[in-house]
Amino acid sequence: MTTAQDPFLAQFNVSRETEQTLRAYCALVEKWSPAINLVSRSDLPHLWARHVLDSAQIFALARDTDTPWADLGTGGGFPGVILAIMANGAGWPTPFTFIESDQRKTVFLRTAIREFSLSATVITDRIESATPLGVGAISARALAALPDLLPLAHRHLAPNGRAFLLKGKSAQQEINAARTHWRFDLVIEPSITDPDACLLVLENIDRA
């Protein structure tokens, strides 16, 4: 019998405990979402395909198991909480910081951290106002166009850090616009969930 988790499990060989934690997290999202709009109502039946799998593809490219990681505009926890759950399941000591300005969502995120014993903290603030973190890795999903996102990533990344940014079909136009004011090394990875989307991996981000 086909289940909603099958596409994810076909891509990622996670432990039974990690799978159970991801299931429990999806249940938590479904419980809280009607009150604070973590994901759209139409997306709730498709959490695994549209959100969990989309978020988890970042984990497959992460190579530093203990570098501090910041997730910008974490919202409902995609990708930040998914990455923290997978890192925890893999035995990585990676400490995560979730930056989210919506207080209701930060309450949700702290609940998830507590319930699933994640190595993570939450900063309730705007990304551009939060104290620079100097982390080795940053992730963001559906947050802003690349020209607006790069100043935020640059603020919180260490000089040798990497940014993992999930982007849609306008990615190339955003890259072209961003290069007007920014220099960066870029690898474009095809999305495993959407043929029109991609995952941008950026290093050596600096103002042009």
C-alpha positions as CSV (number, residue, x, y, z in Angstrom):
1,M,0.0,0.0,0.0
2,T,1.4,3.4,-1.0
3,T,1.8,5.9,1.8
4,A,2.5,9.7,1.8
5,Q,6.0,8.9,3.2
6,D,7.1,6.6,0.3
7,P,8.7,9.3,-1.9
8,F,10.8,10.5,1.1
9,L,11.8,7.0,2.2
10,A,12.8,6.2,-1.3
11,Q,15.3,9.1,-1.3
12,F,16.5,9.0,2.3
13,N,17.6,5.9,4.3
14,V,16.8,7.2,7.7
15,S,16.4,5.2,10.9
16,R,13.0,4.1,12.1
17,E,13.3,6.5,15.0
18,T,14.0,9.4,12.6
19,E,11.0,8.4,10.5
20,Q,8.8,8.3,13.6
21,T,10.0,11.7,14.7
22,L,9.3,13.2,11.3
23,R,5.8,11.6,11.4
24,A,5.2,13.1,14.8
25,Y,6.4,16.5,13.6
26,C,4.0,16.5,10.7
27,A,1.2,15.6,13.2
28,L,2.3,18.6,15.3
29,V,2.2,20.9,12.2
30,E,-1.3,19.6,11.3
31,K,-2.5,20.3,14.9
32,W,-1.1,23.8,15.1
33,S,-1.5,25.0,11.5
34,P,-5.2,25.9,11.5
35,A,-4.6,28.4,14.3
36,I,-1.3,30.0,13.2
37,N,-1.1,29.1,9.4
38,L,2.1,27.2,9.4
39,V,1.3,25.9,6.0
40,S,-1.6,26.5,3.7
41,R,-4.7,24.3,4.2
42,S,-4.3,22.9,0.7
43,D,-0.8,21.8,1.5
44,L,-1.6,19.9,4.7
45,P,-2.5,16.6,2.9
46,H,0.9,16.9,1.0
47,L,3.3,17.7,3.9
48,W,5.7,14.9,3.0
49,A,6.0,15.6,-0.7
50,R,5.8,19.4,-0.7
51,H,7.6,20.2,2.6
52,V,9.5,17.3,4.3
53,L,11.1,16.0,1.1
54,D,11.8,19.5,-0.3
55,S,13.5,20.4,3.0
56,A,15.4,17.2,3.4
57,Q,17.2,17.5,0.1
58,I,19.4,20.2,1.7
59,F,20.6,17.6,4.3
60,A,22.0,15.4,1.5
61,L,24.4,18.2,0.5
62,A,25.5,19.2,4.0
63,R,29.0,17.9,4.7
64,D,30.0,19.6,8.0
65,T,28.4,17.7,10.8
66,D,29.2,20.0,13.7
67,T,29.2,23.5,12.2
68,P,26.6,25.9,13.7
69,W,23.6,26.2,11.3
70,A,21.1,29.1,11.1
71,D,17.7,28.7,9.4
72,L,16.3,32.1,8.3
73,G,12.6,32.8,8.5
74,T,11.9,29.3,9.9
75,G,8.1,29.8,10.0
76,G,6.5,26.3,10.2
77,G,9.9,24.6,10.4
78,F,10.6,23.9,6.8
79,P,13.5,23.4,6.2
80,G,15.0,24.2,9.7
81,V,13.2,21.7,11.9
82,I,13.4,18.9,9.3
83,L,17.2,19.5,9.1
84,A,17.5,19.4,12.9
85,I,15.6,16.2,13.1
86,M,17.7,14.5,10.4
87,A,20.9,15.8,11.9
88,N,19.9,14.5,15.3
89,G,18.9,11.1,13.8
90,A,22.3,10.9,12.1
91,G,24.1,11.6,15.3
92,W,25.5,14.9,14.1
93,P,26.2,17.5,16.9
94,T,25.1,20.3,14.7
95,P,23.6,23.2,16.7
96,F,20.8,25.0,14.9
97,T,19.4,28.5,15.4
98,F,16.0,29.3,14.0
99,I,15.3,33.0,13.3
100,E,11.6,33.9,13.1
101,S,9.9,37.2,13.8
102,D,6.3,35.9,14.3
103,Q,5.9,35.2,18.1
104,R,3.2,32.6,17.6
105,K,5.5,30.6,15.3
106,T,8.4,30.9,17.7
107,V,6.2,29.4,20.4
108,F,5.5,26.5,18.0
109,L,9.1,26.1,17.2
110,R,10.1,26.0,20.8
111,T,7.4,23.4,21.4
112,A,8.9,21.2,18.6
113,I,12.4,21.6,20.0
114,R,11.3,20.5,23.4
115,E,9.1,17.6,22.3
116,F,11.7,16.1,19.9
117,S,14.8,17.0,22.0
118,L,16.5,18.9,19.2
119,S,19.8,20.7,19.4
120,A,18.3,24.1,18.5
121,T,17.4,27.5,19.8
122,V,15.0,30.2,18.5
123,I,15.6,33.9,18.1
124,T,12.4,35.9,17.9
125,D,13.5,38.9,15.8
126,R,13.8,40.1,12.3
127,I,16.7,38.6,10.4
128,E,18.2,41.9,9.6
129,S,18.0,43.0,13.3
130,A,19.3,39.9,15.0
131,T,22.9,39.9,16.2
132,P,25.1,38.4,13.5
133,L,25.6,34.7,14.2
134,G,28.8,33.9,12.2
135,V,27.6,30.4,11.4
136,G,29.0,27.9,8.9
137,A,25.8,27.1,7.2
138,I,22.5,28.9,6.4
139,S,19.3,27.7,4.9
140,A,16.2,29.5,3.7
141,R,13.0,28.5,1.8
142,A,10.4,30.7,0.3
143,L,11.8,33.7,2.1
144,A,12.8,36.4,-0.4
145,A,14.2,37.0,-3.9
146,L,17.9,36.3,-4.0
147,P,19.0,40.0,-4.2
148,D,17.1,40.6,-1.0
149,L,18.2,37.3,0.6
150,L,22.0,37.7,0.1
151,P,22.4,40.7,2.5
152,L,20.6,38.5,5.2
153,A,22.8,35.5,4.5
154,H,25.9,37.6,4.4
155,R,25.0,39.1,7.8
156,H,24.9,35.8,9.6
157,L,27.4,33.6,7.7
158,A,31.0,33.1,8.6
159,P,33.5,34.0,5.9
160,N,33.9,30.4,4.8
161,G,30.2,29.5,5.3
162,R,27.7,28.1,2.8
163,A,24.1,29.1,2.1
164,F,21.5,26.6,1.0
165,L,18.6,28.3,-0.7
166,L,15.6,26.6,-2.1
167,K,14.3,28.4,-5.2
168,G,11.6,28.2,-7.8
169,K,11.4,28.7,-11.5
170,S,12.6,32.4,-11.3
171,A,16.0,31.3,-9.9
172,Q,18.1,32.2,-12.9
173,Q,16.6,35.7,-13.1
174,E,17.2,36.2,-9.4
175,I,20.8,35.0,-9.8
176,N,21.4,37.5,-12.7
177,A,19.9,40.3,-10.6
178,A,21.9,39.4,-7.6
179,R,25.2,39.4,-9.5
180,T,24.8,43.1,-10.1
181,H,25.7,43.9,-6.5
182,W,27.2,40.6,-5.1
183,R,30.0,38.2,-5.8
184,F,29.6,34.5,-4.9
185,D,30.5,31.0,-6.0
186,L,27.4,29.0,-7.0
187,V,26.4,25.5,-7.5
188,I,22.8,24.8,-8.8
189,E,21.4,21.5,-7.8
190,P,18.1,20.3,-9.5
191,S,15.2,19.9,-7.1
192,I,14.1,16.4,-6.3
193,T,10.5,17.6,-5.8
194,D,9.8,20.0,-8.6
195,P,11.3,20.1,-12.1
196,D,11.0,23.8,-12.2
197,A,12.8,24.4,-8.9
198,C,16.3,24.1,-7.7
199,L,18.6,24.3,-4.7
200,L,21.3,27.0,-4.8
201,V,24.5,26.4,-2.8
202,L,26.5,29.6,-2.4
203,E,29.9,30.2,-1.0
204,N,32.3,33.2,-0.7
205,I,29.4,35.7,-0.6
206,D,30.6,39.3,-0.7
207,R,29.5,42.6,-2.0
208,A,30.6,43.4,-5.5
